[in-house]
């Protein structure tokens, strides 16, 4: 069975793999920023339409933004591991 560390060691030896990992980290950061911005814009629009639900909308927005941030951080760590190993 091939483990992730063996794959990362095989990939990290090539110079092009390091470039690809750096591009992947950048794409993950940009995609997370776009997603969180979209959540914020939608939440503000929802609060403007229904101000009495502002507390629920805000808490759901924070949870969704935290989940997106966690996935983006995980993707960036995997890309950095590909660069280092």
DALINRA-V744280 format. One record per residue. N is the residue number from 0. RES is the residue in three letters. NEAR is the number of other C-alpha atoms within 10 Angstrom. D_CENTER is the distance of its C-alpha to the mean C-alpha in Angstrom with 2 decimals. Layout:
n: <N & N>
res: <RES & RES>
near: <NEAR & NEAR>
d_center: <D_CENTER & D_CENTER>
//
This chain:
n: <0 & 1 & 2 & 3 & 4 & 5 & 6 & 7 & 8 & 9 & 10 & 11 & 12 & 13 & 14 & 15 & 16 & 17 & 18 & 19 & 20 & 21 & 22 & 23 & 24 & 25 & 26 & 27 & 28 & 29 & 30 & 31 & 32 & 33 & 34 & 35 & 36 & 37 & 38 & 39 & 40 & 41 & 42 & 43 & 44 & 45 & 46 & 47 & 48 & 49 & 50 & 51 & 52 & 53 & 54 & 55 & 56 & 57 & 58 & 59 & 60 & 61 & 62 & 63 & 64 & 65 & 66 & 67 & 68 & 69 & 70 & 71 & 72 & 73 & 74 & 75 & 76 & 77 & 78 & 79 & 80 & 81 & 82 & 83 & 84>
res: <UNK & UNK & UNK & UNK & UNK & UNK & UNK & UNK & UNK & UNK & UNK & UNK & UNK & UNK & UNK & UNK & UNK & UNK & UNK & UNK & UNK & UNK & UNK & UNK & UNK & UNK & UNK & UNK & UNK & UNK & UNK & UNK & UNK & UNK & UNK & UNK & UNK & UNK & UNK & UNK & UNK & UNK & UNK & UNK & UNK & UNK & UNK & UNK & UNK & UNK & UNK & UNK & UNK & UNK & UNK & UNK & UNK & UNK & UNK & UNK & UNK & UNK & UNK & UNK & UNK & UNK & UNK & UNK & UNK & UNK & UNK & UNK & UNK & UNK & UNK & UNK & UNK & UNK & UNK & UNK & UNK & UNK & UNK & UNK & UNK>
near: <4 & 6 & 7 & 9 & 12 & 12 & 12 & 18 & 15 & 13 & 17 & 19 & 14 & 11 & 10 & 11 & 17 & 20 & 15 & 14 & 22 & 17 & 13 & 17 & 21 & 15 & 15 & 20 & 18 & 12 & 14 & 20 & 16 & 12 & 16 & 19 & 13 & 12 & 18 & 17 & 11 & 14 & 19 & 16 & 12 & 15 & 16 & 12 & 11 & 11 & 12 & 10 & 12 & 16 & 11 & 10 & 17 & 16 & 12 & 14 & 18 & 15 & 11 & 16 & 19 & 13 & 14 & 18 & 18 & 13 & 14 & 20 & 16 & 14 & 19 & 20 & 13 & 16 & 23 & 16 & 16 & 23 & 21 & 13 & 15>
d_center: <28.31 & 25.77 & 23.21 & 19.85 & 21.54 & 24.24 & 21.95 & 20.00 & 23.45 & 24.77 & 21.98 & 21.75 & 25.42 & 25.09 & 24.32 & 22.58 & 20.05 & 19.07 & 18.72 & 16.57 & 14.23 & 14.11 & 13.47 & 10.61 & 8.95 & 9.89 & 8.73 & 5.05 & 5.79 & 8.06 & 6.49 & 4.39 & 7.90 & 9.70 & 8.61 & 9.49 & 12.49 & 13.58 & 13.59 & 15.59 & 17.94 & 18.64 & 19.31 & 21.68 & 23.42 & 23.87 & 25.29 & 27.59 & 28.91 & 29.37 & 29.68 & 31.01 & 27.72 & 25.78 & 25.22 & 23.81 & 21.55 & 20.27 & 19.61 & 17.79 & 15.63 & 14.79 & 14.03 & 11.71 & 9.84 & 9.80 & 8.53 & 5.45 & 5.22 & 6.34 & 4.39 & 1.79 & 5.54 & 6.99 & 6.15 & 7.45 & 10.20 & 11.22 & 11.62 & 13.57 & 15.60 & 16.54 & 17.78 & 19.71 & 21.22>
//
